[in-house]
Amino acid sequence: MTETAVDPSSITDPAPITAPVPVIALVPPELSGQRFDQIAAELFPDYSRARLQSWIKSGDLTVAGSPAKAKDKLHTGSQLELRARLEPTNPEWQAEAIALDIVFEDDDILVLNKPAGLVVHPAAGHADGTLLNALLHHCPALEMIPRAGIVHRLDKDTTGLMVVAKTLQAQAHLVEQLQARSVHREYNAIVCGVMIGGGSVDAALGRHPRDRQRQAVLANGGKEALTHYRVLERFRAHTHIVCLLETGRTHQIRVHMAHIHFPLVGDPVYGGRFRMPAGADASLIDMLRDFPRQALHARRLELIHPRRDELLSWEVPLPDDMQRLLAALQSDRQAHVDV
């Protein structure tokens, strides 16, 4: 759920659009006492430092509506207001007619059910065919919104609910909710091993010191990460669980579950040694061995609507592959009740 910032300063357009109202962000406690320009870089990561500096000088980026110097120290609760002329965030992104499973949409937000195999954002090796390309086709105005309104991510092979902002104001509001941890995200997972009960994993995460493609629990230098989990159903050698995220770090559930020795079924990166219940029949063995992805699904999403200030929630059922796996595990358990 980490993203790569786009540099809008490299983009030109003959007819820029002016935001009708400012995008507002409040200085959180952890940034209190830092310089205005440093805080702006943290709160508006989609824009380059050079672009932010130019907006500070021009008065398009202010503190509580008043101009301030880049070196001024700001404190908790200070209100940054961005009233900038907007340009397409990346002219190289192309709209593509990729089907979307839209659960909810209005003028401010869009909630969708992401399938397995769909990359969220263009990156090395995935220049097109992503959710972002699909969003630009569905709603062309998103080219004016950083990251086409994407405020959080799911891994390529994780399924389930995501919210997308359709305006700058909605984006700022959703990001603020994510930072305040008021967005409720509930995941279902199938893990290897039989859990006795639920619990929490409070372990900081960061890039693996030797493998930059992986995340790892770090004793020093990691970012705070907290996952709560509870048991839904136990099988002979696996468990169906619910995970609730307090934070949204890259691969958080996958790394945390592997850290406590209950890796996700099918996880190609953190899954560890292949595990099989003793005496399992061939069909279950094949299903577990060939499960094509990490068994993880973002089932429920709850947030405050950015304009109506109304609490909304959505829920989508488990995808077919996870439902089939659960059915096979249930049949295996039943077959061995009296063994």
Salt bridges, closest charged atoms under 4 A:
GLU3 OE1 - ARG147 NH1 3.54
GLU3 OE2 - ARG153 NE 3.93
ASP37 OD2 - ARG35 NH2 2.94
ASP46 OD1 - ARG147 NE 2.62
GLU87 OE1 - ARG51 NH1 3.97
GLU105 OE1 - HIS138 NE2 2.91
GLU105 OE2 - LYS166 NZ 2.85
ASP106 OD2 - HIS305 NE2 2.60
ASP106 OD2 - ARG308 NH1 3.29
ASP108 OD2 - HIS305 NE2 3.80
ASP108 OD2 - ARG307 NH2 2.74
ASP155 OD1 - HIS251 NE2 3.65
ASP155 OD2 - ARG254 NH1 2.97
GLU186 OE1 - HIS184 NE2 3.75
GLU224 OE1 - ARG181 NH2 2.69
GLU233 OE2 - ARG333 NH2 2.84
GLU246 OE2 - HIS228 NE2 3.12
ASP267 OD1 - ARG254 NH2 2.82
ASP286 OD1 - ARG289 NH1 3.74
GLU302 OE1 - ARG300 NH2 3.14
GLU310 OE1 - ARG308 NE 3.11
GLU315 OE2 - ARG299 NE 3.28
ASP321 OD2 - ARG293 NE 2.72
ASP332 OD2 - ARG236 NE 2.71
ASP332 OD1 - HIS336 ND1 3.65
